[in-house]
């Protein structure tokens, strides 16, 4: 339970939005990022895919590292 998958989105070297598996949703950090996060959070299939990344990326590699 202490593993967290984070996917950040950047534009011009500035983080505009981030998905956190702990929150289970996207969070925006700029005006554009807020709009994008709202758009992505309304898509249940995209959210499900992001939530599944914790299982496929993080938990799959935990024993390797």
C-alpha positions in Angstrom: 0.0 0.0 0.0 3.0 2.3 0.3 3.6 2.3 -3.5 2.3 5.3 -5.5 2.2 5.7 -9.3 2.6 9.3 -10.4 2.4 10.4 -14.0 3.3 14.1 -14.6 2.5 16.1 -17.7 4.8 19.0 -18.6 4.7 21.9 -21.0 7.7 24.2 -21.5 9.5 22.5 -18.5 6.6 23.3 -16.2 4.4 20.7 -14.6 0.8 21.3 -15.7 -1.0 18.2 -14.4 -0.3 15.0 -12.5 -2.0 11.7 -12.0 -1.6 10.2 -8.5 -2.7 6.6 -7.8 -3.2 7.5 -4.2 -5.8 10.1 -5.2 -7.1 8.1 -8.2 -7.4 11.2 -10.3 -5.6 13.9 -12.1 -4.7 17.2 -10.4 -4.0 20.4 -12.4 -1.3 23.0 -11.4 -1.8 25.6 -14.1 -4.9 27.1 -15.8 -4.4 24.8 -18.8 -3.5 21.9 -16.5 -6.8 22.3 -14.5 -8.8 22.1 -17.7 -6.9 19.0 -18.9 -7.2 17.3 -15.5 -11.0 18.0 -15.5 -11.2 16.5 -19.1 -9.2 13.4 -18.2 -11.1 12.9 -14.9 -14.4 12.7 -16.8 -13.1 9.8 -18.9 -13.7 6.6 -16.9 -11.7 4.4 -19.3 -8.7 6.6 -19.2 -8.8 6.8 -15.4 -9.1 3.0 -15.2 -6.0 2.7 -17.5 -4.0 5.1 -15.3 -5.1 3.2 -12.1 -4.0 -0.1 -13.7 -0.5 1.3 -14.3 0.3 0.9 -10.6 -0.3 -2.8 -11.0 1.5 -3.3 -14.3 4.5 -1.0 -13.8 5.1 -0.6 -10.0 4.0 -3.9 -8.5 5.5 -5.9 -11.4 8.9 -4.4 -10.8 9.0 -4.3 -7.0 10.8 -7.6 -6.6 13.4 -6.7 -9.3 14.4 -3.5 -7.4 
